[in-house]
Amino acid sequence: MKWLLVASLALSVPVFAQKKVHNLPLSGEGNELVSAAEPEVVNFHFERKGLAVPEWSLEISSDGLGRYDEGAVATATRKPVLVHPQTLARMMGGVEAVRAGTCESSAKSLATKRLAYRWKSGDVWSTCAFHVSSDAKLNDAMEAFVALQQTLQVGEVLARLEKADPSAVPDVVVSLWVMAQEGSAIELGNIEPVLKAIANNDHFAEGTTKMARELLAMAAAKN
């Protein structure tokens, strides 16, 4: 599975968005008020014990600006993010599942992850918390959030390795390049600084700097 590419490198990148949601009900078990208005903010929250990053959230506004929070609220590491209209449209795709209360799949599942998809219109947050969904648009929205989170994680790994262990950078660049080709790494502009640093570093082999330049070109093509 493409989500496992970076995890297989054992580089603290999770396989799999602002506030803890431990007390949110599951879909169909008393979800919060659902607004009929268009969403202004969308939020995806992921929790799964045992992962290198067991809890994270991404929150994106309708203008494409947002933030990534890693960890519990009290100690979260926060960074700004930007997504383009095509990605934003995917991330907003779960709204109807929340309105219909169909986020949770009717099929039995032993999934240990806990997910929450929320969106805001005005002062009203509409929420559903669930483990597994069979809603195609909600799943596509989740895949977009996960792909962005993985991209941010790989960017952090590359920034760390470039300083601490440059010899490990080429393998991660290759994995990121493959992920970008497959669509499991997106919005590469969010990690542009580290890609530029690698592309301009003469200590790396031409193959590595070339891939970094190609990743930068993918990011530029979005603008």
C-alpha positions as a LaTeX table, in Angstrom:
\begin{tabular}{lrrr}
\hline
Residue & $x$ (\AA) & $y$ (\AA) & $z$ (\AA) \\
\hline
Met1 & 0.00 & 0.00 & 0.00 \\
Lys2 & 1.38 & 3.39 & $-0.94$ \\
Trp3 & 0.84 & 4.85 & 2.57 \\
Leu4 & 3.46 & 2.42 & 3.89 \\
Leu5 & 6.34 & 3.64 & 1.72 \\
Val6 & 7.90 & 6.00 & 4.21 \\
Ala7 & 6.95 & 4.00 & 7.28 \\
Ser8 & 9.04 & 1.17 & 5.85 \\
Leu9 & 12.10 & 3.40 & 6.23 \\
Ala10 & 11.48 & 3.59 & 9.99 \\
Leu11 & 11.82 & 7.36 & 9.92 \\
Ser12 & 8.98 & 8.30 & 12.27 \\
Val13 & 6.52 & 8.99 & 9.46 \\
Pro14 & 3.06 & 7.64 & 10.38 \\
Val15 & 1.02 & 5.53 & 8.00 \\
Phe16 & $-1.73$ & 7.50 & 8.31 \\
Ala17 & $-6.76$ & 17.40 & 12.06 \\
Gln18 & $-6.67$ & 21.74 & 16.48 \\
Lys19 & $-8.56$ & 19.98 & 19.33 \\
Lys20 & $-8.76$ & 16.64 & 21.13 \\
Val21 & $-11.97$ & 14.80 & 20.40 \\
His22 & $-11.95$ & 11.95 & 22.91 \\
Asn23 & $-15.49$ & 12.82 & 23.98 \\
Leu24 & $-16.99$ & 13.21 & 20.54 \\
Pro25 & $-19.80$ & 10.70 & 19.88 \\
Leu26 & $-19.63$ & 8.25 & 17.02 \\
Ser27 & $-21.76$ & 8.94 & 13.95 \\
Gly28 & $-25.36$ & 8.14 & 14.75 \\
Glu29 & $-24.78$ & 8.45 & 18.51 \\
Gly30 & $-25.69$ & 12.07 & 19.13 \\
Asn31 & $-23.57$ & 14.09 & 16.74 \\
Glu32 & $-23.39$ & 17.84 & 17.16 \\
Leu33 & $-25.76$ & 20.23 & 15.42 \\
Val34 & $-25.36$ & 20.03 & 11.64 \\
Ser35 & $-25.44$ & 23.29 & 9.68 \\
Ala36 & $-27.01$ & 23.60 & 6.24 \\
Ala37 & $-24.69$ & 26.48 & 5.32 \\
Glu38 & $-21.54$ & 26.17 & 3.27 \\
Pro39 & $-18.39$ & 25.26 & 5.25 \\
Glu40 & $-15.85$ & 27.96 & 6.09 \\
Val41 & $-13.39$ & 25.69 & 7.89 \\
Val42 & $-12.81$ & 21.94 & 7.74 \\
Asn43 & $-10.91$ & 19.93 & 10.33 \\
Phe44 & $-9.68$ & 16.34 & 10.35 \\
His45 & $-8.37$ & 14.69 & 13.53 \\
Phe46 & $-6.53$ & 11.39 & 13.67 \\
Glu47 & $-5.67$ & 9.23 & 16.67 \\
Arg48 & $-4.08$ & 5.81 & 16.82 \\
Lys49 & $-1.95$ & 4.53 & 19.67 \\
Gly50 & 1.35 & 2.93 & 18.86 \\
Leu51 & 2.32 & 5.14 & 15.93 \\
Ala52 & 5.29 & 7.49 & 15.97 \\
Val53 & 2.76 & 10.33 & 15.70 \\
Pro54 & $-0.32$ & 8.89 & 17.43 \\
Glu55 & $-2.35$ & 12.09 & 17.29 \\
Trp56 & $-2.53$ & 14.92 & 14.79 \\
Ser57 & $-5.00$ & 17.31 & 13.19 \\
Leu58 & $-5.25$ & 19.50 & 10.12 \\
Glu59 & $-7.56$ & 22.48 & 9.92 \\
Ile60 & $-8.08$ & 24.28 & 6.61 \\
Ser61 & $-10.09$ & 27.42 & 5.87 \\
Ser62 & $-12.03$ & 28.07 & 2.66 \\
Asp63 & $-9.19$ & 30.32 & 1.43 \\
Gly64 & $-6.78$ & 27.36 & 1.53 \\
Leu65 & $-4.84$ & 28.59 & 4.56 \\
Gly66 & $-4.62$ & 26.30 & 7.54 \\
Arg67 & $-2.53$ & 24.70 & 10.24 \\
Tyr68 & $-1.13$ & 21.34 & 11.21 \\
Asp69 & $-1.15$ & 20.34 & 14.87 \\
Glu70 & 0.91 & 17.37 & 15.98 \\
Gly71 & 0.23 & 15.83 & 19.40 \\
Ala72 & $-2.24$ & 16.61 & 22.17 \\
Val73 & $-3.63$ & 20.12 & 22.37 \\
Ala74 & $-1.66$ & 21.17 & 25.44 \\
Thr75 & 1.68 & 20.25 & 23.87 \\
Ala76 & 0.89 & 20.38 & 20.16 \\
Thr77 & 3.53 & 21.37 & 17.65 \\
Arg78 & 1.83 & 23.74 & 15.21 \\
Lys79 & 2.80 & 24.87 & 11.73 \\
Pro80 & 1.00 & 26.80 & 8.97 \\
Val81 & $-0.03$ & 25.06 & 5.75 \\
Leu82 & $-1.43$ & 26.08 & 2.39 \\
Val83 & $-3.53$ & 23.99 & 0.01 \\
His84 & $-4.71$ & 24.74 & $-3.51$ \\
Pro85 & $-8.35$ & 24.74 & $-4.68$ \\
Gln86 & $-8.31$ & 21.18 & $-6.03$ \\
Thr87 & $-7.03$ & 19.80 & $-2.72$ \\
Leu88 & $-9.41$ & 22.03 & $-0.75$ \\
Ala89 & $-12.36$ & 20.67 & $-2.75$ \\
Arg90 & $-11.33$ & 17.12 & $-1.85$ \\
Met91 & $-10.97$ & 18.01 & 1.83 \\
Met92 & $-14.43$ & 19.59 & 1.86 \\
Gly93 & $-15.89$ & 16.44 & 0.32 \\
Gly94 & $-16.96$ & 14.86 & 3.60 \\
Val95 & $-19.51$ & 17.55 & 4.43 \\
Glu96 & $-22.49$ & 15.64 & 3.08 \\
Ala97 & $-21.61$ & 12.54 & 5.12 \\
Val98 & $-21.68$ & 14.69 & 8.25 \\
Arg99 & $-25.03$ & 16.20 & 7.25 \\
Ala100 & $-26.48$ & 12.76 & 6.58 \\
Gly101 & $-24.93$ & 11.17 & 9.69 \\
Thr102 & $-23.37$ & 8.41 & 7.58 \\
Cys103 & $-19.70$ & 8.79 & 8.48 \\
Glu104 & $-19.38$ & 5.47 & 10.27 \\
Ser105 & $-19.54$ & 2.34 & 8.13 \\
Ser106 & $-22.33$ & $-0.10$ & 8.93 \\
Ala107 & $-19.84$ & $-2.95$ & 8.46 \\
Lys108 & $-18.25$ & $-4.31$ & 11.61 \\
Ser109 & $-14.62$ & $-3.34$ & 12.00 \\
Leu110 & $-11.80$ & $-4.00$ & 14.43 \\
Ala111 & $-10.11$ & $-0.71$ & 13.50 \\
Thr112 & $-8.15$ & 0.81 & 16.39 \\
Lys113 & $-7.83$ & 4.29 & 14.92 \\
Arg114 & $-10.26$ & 7.05 & 15.87 \\
Leu115 & $-11.15$ & 9.74 & 13.37 \\
Ala116 & $-13.15$ & 12.94 & 13.50 \\
Tyr117 & $-14.24$ & 15.11 & 10.59 \\
Arg118 & $-15.60$ & 18.54 & 11.44 \\
Trp119 & $-16.57$ & 21.64 & 9.56 \\
Lys120 & $-17.56$ & 25.13 & 10.63 \\
Ser121 & $-20.01$ & 27.64 & 9.24 \\
Gly122 & $-20.38$ & 30.84 & 11.21 \\
Asp123 & $-20.14$ & 29.86 & 14.86 \\
Val124 & $-21.51$ & 26.34 & 14.34 \\
Trp125 & $-19.27$ & 23.26 & 14.24 \\
Ser126 & $-20.79$ & 20.17 & 12.63 \\
Thr127 & $-19.03$ & 16.96 & 13.64 \\
Cys128 & $-18.94$ & 13.23 & 13.21 \\
Ala129 & $-16.47$ & 10.91 & 14.91 \\
Phe130 & $-15.94$ & 7.42 & 13.56 \\
His131 & $-13.53$ & 4.54 & 13.04 \\
Val132 & $-14.14$ & 3.40 & 9.46 \\
Ser133 & $-16.29$ & 4.93 & 6.72 \\
Ser134 & $-17.81$ & 3.53 & 3.55 \\
Asp135 & $-18.64$ & 7.01 & 2.19 \\
Ala136 & $-16.54$ & 7.53 & $-0.95$ \\
Lys137 & $-16.27$ & 11.33 & $-0.68$ \\
Leu138 & $-15.42$ & 11.23 & 3.00 \\
Asn139 & $-12.75$ & 8.62 & 2.32 \\
Asp140 & $-11.31$ & 10.77 & $-0.46$ \\
Ala141 & $-11.26$ & 13.74 & 1.93 \\
Met142 & $-9.42$ & 11.63 & 4.50 \\
Glu143 & $-6.91$ & 10.49 & 1.90 \\
Ala144 & $-6.18$ & 14.13 & 1.03 \\
Phe145 & $-5.63$ & 15.01 & 4.69 \\
Val146 & $-3.42$ & 11.97 & 5.21 \\
Ala147 & $-1.38$ & 12.70 & 2.09 \\
Leu148 & $-0.74$ & 16.25 & 3.27 \\
Gln149 & 0.19 & 15.07 & 6.76 \\
Gln150 & 2.61 & 12.52 & 5.32 \\
Thr151 & 4.18 & 15.22 & 3.14 \\
Leu152 & 4.72 & 17.43 & 6.18 \\
Gln153 & 6.20 & 14.51 & 8.11 \\
Val154 & 8.62 & 13.62 & 5.34 \\
Gly155 & 9.64 & 17.26 & 5.16 \\
Glu156 & 10.46 & 17.18 & 8.87 \\
Val157 & 12.45 & 13.98 & 8.43 \\
Leu158 & 14.44 & 15.43 & 5.54 \\
Ala159 & 15.20 & 18.63 & 7.45 \\
Arg160 & 16.50 & 16.58 & 10.37 \\
Leu161 & 18.52 & 14.16 & 8.27 \\
Glu162 & 20.09 & 16.86 & 6.13 \\
Lys163 & 21.83 & 18.14 & 9.25 \\
Ala164 & 22.28 & 14.96 & 11.29 \\
Asp165 & 22.66 & 12.14 & 8.75 \\
Pro166 & 22.99 & 13.33 & 5.15 \\
Ser167 & 23.75 & 9.82 & 3.92 \\
Ala168 & 20.11 & 8.85 & 4.67 \\
Val169 & 18.63 & 11.71 & 2.66 \\
Pro170 & 18.73 & 10.09 & $-0.83$ \\
Asp171 & 16.51 & 7.15 & 0.17 \\
Val172 & 13.92 & 9.48 & 1.68 \\
Val173 & 13.96 & 11.71 & $-1.40$ \\
Val174 & 13.33 & 8.65 & $-3.58$ \\
Ser175 & 10.42 & 7.59 & $-1.37$ \\
Leu176 & 8.95 & 11.10 & $-1.45$ \\
Trp177 & 9.29 & 11.23 & $-5.23$ \\
Val178 & 7.42 & 7.91 & $-5.54$ \\
Met179 & 4.74 & 9.10 & $-3.13$ \\
Ala180 & 4.29 & 12.30 & $-5.15$ \\
Gln181 & 3.93 & 10.29 & $-8.35$ \\
Glu182 & 1.27 & 8.11 & $-6.74$ \\
Gly183 & $-0.60$ & 10.98 & $-5.10$ \\
Ser184 & 0.17 & 10.02 & $-1.51$ \\
Ala185 & 2.32 & 13.14 & $-1.10$ \\
Ile186 & 0.67 & 16.41 & $-2.09$ \\
Glu187 & 1.04 & 20.17 & $-1.73$ \\
Leu188 & 4.83 & 19.96 & $-1.85$ \\
Gly189 & 5.10 & 23.74 & $-1.58$ \\
Asn190 & 4.67 & 23.29 & 2.17 \\
Ile191 & 8.12 & 21.66 & 2.36 \\
Glu192 & 9.77 & 23.82 & $-0.32$ \\
Pro193 & 12.63 & 25.13 & 1.89 \\
Val194 & 14.10 & 21.69 & 2.61 \\
Leu195 & 13.65 & 20.59 & $-1.02$ \\
Lys196 & 15.53 & 23.69 & $-2.18$ \\
Ala197 & 18.29 & 23.03 & 0.33 \\
Ile198 & 18.75 & 19.51 & $-1.02$ \\
Ala199 & 18.49 & 20.55 & $-4.66$ \\
Asn200 & 21.25 & 23.14 & $-4.14$ \\
Asn201 & 23.54 & 20.96 & $-2.03$ \\
Asp202 & 26.56 & 19.85 & $-4.08$ \\
His203 & 27.39 & 17.16 & $-1.54$ \\
Phe204 & 24.48 & 15.05 & $-2.75$ \\
Ala205 & 24.67 & 12.94 & $-5.89$ \\
Glu206 & 23.14 & 14.30 & $-9.07$ \\
Gly207 & 20.28 & 11.76 & $-8.88$ \\
Thr208 & 19.22 & 13.10 & $-5.49$ \\
Thr209 & 19.43 & 16.78 & $-6.43$ \\
Lys210 & 17.60 & 16.08 & $-9.70$ \\
Met211 & 14.71 & 14.41 & $-7.84$ \\
Ala212 & 14.57 & 17.34 & $-5.44$ \\
Arg213 & 14.36 & 19.72 & $-8.39$ \\
Glu214 & 11.59 & 17.61 & $-9.93$ \\
Leu215 & 9.66 & 17.77 & $-6.65$ \\
Leu216 & 10.09 & 21.53 & $-6.63$ \\
Ala217 & 8.78 & 21.64 & $-10.19$ \\
Met218 & 5.70 & 19.68 & $-9.09$ \\
Ala219 & 5.16 & 22.23 & $-6.33$ \\
Ala220 & 5.59 & 25.14 & $-8.75$ \\
Ala221 & 3.12 & 23.60 & $-11.20$ \\
Lys222 & 0.43 & 23.98 & $-8.54$ \\
Asn223 & 0.89 & 27.75 & $-8.38$ \\
\hline
\end{tabular}
